[in-house]
Amino acid sequence: MEKSSNNLLAFSAGVDSTALFFWLLEKNIPFDIAIVNYHTRKTSDEEVEYAKTLAKKYNKKIYIKDCFLEKFSENEARKCRYEFFEEIMKKHNYDTLILAHQLNDRFEWFLMQLSKGAGLKELIAMEKWEEREWYRIYRPFYNVSRDEILTFLNERGIKYYIDETNFDKKYKRNFFRHNFSDKFIKLYKEGVKRSFEFLEEDKKLLFDTDWKREKDLFWFKKSNPKRDIKKIDLILKKLGILPTKAQKDEILKTDFNCVIQGKIAIDSNNSHIFIAPYVKIPLSKENKEKYRKLKIPPKIRGYLQKENICIT
């Protein structure tokens, strides 16, 4: 990893992020930390105080967010958390977000997606490096098991907190974790690691991107609907949207001619599919004629004019 990078560690004071904090210190990788307090557990405030103590001791900047949810849910908590991280990264010019996802998390996700019905791209979602629109994600522990992480902490006598909600099986991920993924990893850890490596290679071969990009405009040649919708899904994620199944169905139903969440336009001509922020503005007479000749679909034209993008 580039040691000159501006890195922000998503910290919680739990097993994984605490181990990652000290691992980064040992590797002399510079970083600051961000922590979210949901105020849902007795130890929440203690964990924030522990984070402050570590930040002061090791000369790290710390950013704290109090997130009060009317009704706690994993999705809402995740949304609050990532909005906070991205806000801090933009404001303070961090370019890499470091996350503590590890092997058990990846296998847990794999099983959850498998239970719903998913393709290779959805099954293998947590990569070591992930490029977002304006920053990147780094997961140093992505191929390290939870047992290995606990060994790292215990050998060094490092304090960490246990989130008791991790044992509440009303949450789907906890049900999978305690009934399937953790037990399986204990027995077949090395095999799971190798399988993920093979699957990642297969994923790269199958999903190498062949689209073109100009600012936030993407376009690619049509192939078949199933493959095209996978590319659209990946592009939408780069633009900050996680499309639902209903939205994907709408994209297919409209033959790639719709606006997602009122923000992102998807439109197509006979040969290509275009994706760009939806901009509705009057077009100049000159641009109207130019876009018509170039066969640029209508929903994309406003963004081209606004950003003065020329496609040849």
SULQUI-V528976 format. One record per run of one state. SS is the DSSP state (H for helix, E for strand, L for the rest). FROM is the first residue (numbers start at 1). TO is the last residue. If there is no record, write none. Layout:
SS/FROM/TO, SS/FROM/TO
This chain:
L/1/6, E/7/10, L/11/14, H/15/26, L/27/31, E/32/37, L/38/43, H/44/57, L/58/61, E/62/66, L/67/73, H/74/92, L/93/95, E/96/98, L/99/102, H/103/116, L/117/119, H/120/123, L/124/128, E/129/131, L/132/135, E/136/138, L/139/145, H/146/156, L/157/163, H/164/167, L/168/171, H/172/207, L/208/211, E/212/214, L/215/216, E/217/221, L/222/224, H/225/238, L/239/244, H/245/253, L/254/257, E/258/260, L/261/263, E/264/268, L/269/271, E/272/277, L/278/284, H/285/294, L/295/297, H/298/307, L/308/312
